[in-house]
Amino acid sequence: MKDELTPYEYEQQQYEKGLNPFFGEYRQTFNIPPIPYGNRNKKQFKVAVQEYFKDIHYYFYDEVKVEIELYLNERRRYETPDSGDLDNYAKLICDAIKGKDGILIDDIQIQRLSIGWIDTVGEEYFDMRIFSRPDDFIMKDIEFYEMPNGMYYPISNKIWTLNGIKELTGTDKEAIQKLLFKRLKNVSVLRHELHKSGLQGEKAYYEYMKAHPILRGYNKNRLLESGFNIYR
């Protein structure tokens, strides 16, 4: 890390460059009128939202909390059929922030969602804040590799460090794959042994997850739907 910067200043500087969340937090005002999921313009809305992520160089990879504040016109909301219920706004926004061009890998990561609206007589827009643990992000671009437990895990070509972004060599990536494969093979064996011993369902899941790496794996179909490259 640069000697002249404190850790706080460095984190702020890198956040402003789109290289990391600010101690686990992302915040943004989207100057886009929010629309409900059933609106025929939802594809254009998704593209407009993802424009804001073009200069964001990371994904959150684990569970997050999302807060959304909609700025909507009260008269139009109550007196016309154009507005939707809050859950319909939330569905479309959550779809827009996931995937290859988003900031989340998949919206299944959203562990808690808070959404509300405030009256505005000006242009409609929305604010968003995303919260995670400080280190639960991975640099773009990523590829997903199948592991012995049947799940797909992200591996990036870059890593974030206190001395800047480091490019990984092919040897680096291969070493990470091998380490992850070995660890998850052991987890799969443990899972099998737990099932043989009679431990099933959630009890077995929480037991073998104690040995699971901090990196989270994803379902194949969800990744394909979101436009990511996957490898067996």
C-alpha positions in Angstrom: 0.0 0.0 0.0 1.2 3.5 -0.7 3.0 4.9 2.4 1.2 8.2 2.2 -2.3 6.7 2.4 -4.0 5.3 5.5 -6.0 2.0 4.9 -9.2 4.1 5.1 -8.0 6.5 2.4 -6.7 3.7 0.2 -10.1 1.9 0.5 -11.9 5.1 -0.4 -9.6 5.8 -3.4 -10.0 2.3 -4.8 -13.8 2.5 -4.2 -14.0 5.7 -6.3 -12.1 3.8 -9.1 -14.7 1.0 -9.0 -12.1 -1.5 -7.8 -13.7 -2.5 -4.5 -16.8 -1.9 -2.4 -16.2 0.6 0.4 -15.6 -1.7 3.4 -18.2 -4.0 2.0 -20.7 -1.3 0.8 -21.7 -0.2 -2.7 -24.0 2.8 -3.1 -25.4 4.4 -6.2 -28.1 6.8 -7.4 -29.7 5.5 -10.6 -31.1 8.3 -12.6 -33.6 6.0 -14.3 -37.4 5.9 -13.7 -38.1 2.7 -11.8 -40.7 0.4 -13.5 -42.5 -2.7 -12.3 -41.6 -6.2 -13.6 -44.5 -6.5 -15.9 -43.6 -3.3 -17.9 -42.9 -4.0 -21.5 -39.7 -1.9 -21.3 -38.0 -4.1 -18.8 -35.2 -5.2 -21.2 -34.3 -1.5 -21.8 -34.5 -0.9 -18.1 -32.0 -3.7 -17.4 -29.6 -2.4 -20.0 -29.8 1.1 -18.5 -29.1 -0.1 -15.0 -26.1 -2.2 -16.1 -24.6 0.9 -17.7 -23.8 2.0 -14.1 -21.7 -1.2 -13.6 -19.4 -0.7 -16.6 -16.8 1.0 -14.4 -17.3 -1.5 -11.5 -14.6 -4.1 -11.7 -15.8 -6.6 -9.1 -18.7 -8.8 -8.2 -20.0 -9.6 -4.7 -19.8 -13.3 -4.4 -21.5 -14.2 -1.1 -24.7 -13.1 0.7 -25.6 -9.5 0.6 -28.2 -7.1 2.0 -29.9 -4.8 -0.5 -31.7 -1.5 0.3 -33.7 0.3 -2.4 -35.4 3.7 -2.1 -37.7 4.5 -5.0 -38.5 8.2 -5.7 -42.0 8.0 -7.3 -44.7 10.6 -7.9 -47.5 10.1 -5.3 -50.3 11.4 -7.5 -49.4 9.1 -10.4 -48.9 6.2 -8.1 -52.4 6.4 -6.5 -54.5 7.9 -9.4 -53.2 6.0 -12.4 -52.6 2.3 -13.3 -49.0 2.9 -14.3 -47.4 2.1 -10.9 -46.8 -1.4 -9.6 -46.6 -3.0 -6.2 -43.3 -2.6 -4.4 -42.4 -6.3 -4.9 -42.7 -5.9 -8.6 -40.2 -3.0 -8.6 -37.9 -5.1 -6.5 -38.0 -8.1 -8.8 -36.9 -6.1 -11.8 -34.2 -4.2 -10.0 -32.8 -7.4 -8.5 -32.8 -9.1 -12.0 -30.9 -6.1 -13.4 -28.1 -6.1 -10.9 -27.1 -9.7 -11.4 -25.2 -11.6 -14.1 -22.2 -11.0 -16.2 -22.9 -7.3 -16.6 -24.1 -6.8 -13.1 -22.6 -6.5 -9.6 -24.0 -9.7 -8.2 -23.3 -13.1 -9.6 -26.9 -14.2 -9.0 -29.8 -12.6 -7.1 -30.0 -15.8 -4.9 -27.2 -14.0 -3.0 -29.7 -11.5 -1.6 -30.1 -12.5 2.0 -32.2 -9.5 3.0 -34.1 -7.0 0.9 -35.5 -3.6 2.0 -37.5 -1.4 -0.4 -39.6 1.7 0.1 -40.8 4.7 -1.8 -40.7 8.5 -1.3 -42.9 11.1 -3.1 -41.2 13.3 -5.7 -42.6 15.9 -8.0 -39.5 15.8 -10.2 -38.0 13.1 -12.3 -38.4 9.6 -10.9 -35.3 7.6 -9.9 -34.0 5.3 -7.3 -31.1 4.8 -4.8 -29.5 1.5 -3.9 -27.1 0.3 -1.2 -25.6 -3.2 -1.1 -23.8 -4.5 2.0 -21.5 -7.5 2.4 -18.6 -8.5 4.5 -15.6 -6.3 3.5 -13.7 -9.0 1.6 -16.6 -10.9 -0.1 -15.9 -9.6 -3.6 -14.0 -11.0 -6.6 -12.4 -9.1 -9.4 -13.9 -9.3 -12.9 -13.4 -11.2 -15.3 -14.3 -14.5 -13.8 -14.9 -18.0 -15.1 -16.7 -20.8 -13.3 -15.3 -24.3 -12.8 -17.1 -27.4 -11.8 -15.9 -29.0 -8.6 -16.4 -32.5 -7.1 -19.6 -31.4 -5.3 -21.3 -30.6 -8.6 -21.3 -26.8 -8.0 -19.4 -24.2 -10.0 -16.9 -21.9 -8.4 -15.6 -18.5 -9.7 -11.9 -18.0 -10.4 -10.8 -14.5 -11.5 -7.8 -13.5 -13.6 -7.0 -10.8 -11.0 -6.8 -10.3 -7.3 -7.2 -7.2 -5.2 -4.3 -6.4 -2.9 -3.2 -3.4 -0.8 -0.6 -2.7 -3.4 -3.1 -2.6 -6.3 -4.6 -5.2 -8.7 -2.5 -8.2 -9.4 -2.8 -10.1 -12.7 -2.7 -13.9 -12.2 -0.6 -16.1 -14.4 -1.9 -19.4 -15.8 0.2 -21.2 -13.2 -1.5 -19.1 -10.4 -5.0 -20.0 -11.7 -4.1 -23.7 -12.1 -2.8 -23.8 -8.5 -6.0 -22.2 -7.2 -8.1 -24.7 -9.2 -6.1 -27.6 -7.8 -6.4 -26.4 -4.3 -10.1 -25.7 -4.5 -10.7 -29.1 -6.2 -8.8 -31.0 -3.4 -10.6 -29.1 -0.7 -14.0 -29.7 -2.2 -13.3 -33.3 -2.9 -12.6 -33.7 0.8 -15.9 -32.0 1.5 -17.7 -34.4 -0.9 -16.2 -37.4 0.9 -17.3 -35.9 4.3 -20.8 -35.4 3.0 -20.9 -39.0 1.8 -19.7 -40.3 5.1 -22.2 -38.2 7.0 -25.0 -39.6 4.9 -23.7 -43.1 5.5 -23.8 -42.5 9.2 -27.5 -41.5 9.0 -27.1 -37.8 9.1 -29.4 -36.3 6.4 -30.9 -33.0 5.2 -30.0 -29.7 6.9 -28.1 -31.5 9.7 -25.6 -33.0 7.3 -25.5 -29.8 5.2 -24.5 -27.6 8.2 -22.0 -30.1 9.3 -20.1 -30.5 6.0 -20.3 -26.7 5.4 -17.9 -26.3 8.3 -15.2 -27.7 6.1 -16.3 -25.8 3.0 -14.1 -23.0 1.6 -15.3 -19.4 2.1 -15.8 -19.1 -1.6 -19.4 -19.9 -2.6 -20.4 -22.3 -5.4 -23.3 -21.8 -7.8 -25.8 -23.9 -9.7 -25.0 -24.5 -13.3 -28.3 -23.4 -14.7 -28.3 -20.1 -12.8 -24.9 -19.2 -14.2 -25.9 -20.0 -17.8 -29.0 -17.9 -17.4 -26.8 -15.0 -16.2 -24.4 -15.3 -19.2 -21.3 -16.6 -17.4 -18.7 -19.0 -18.9 -18.6 -22.4 -17.2 -16.1 -25.2 -17.4 -16.4 -28.8 -16.3 
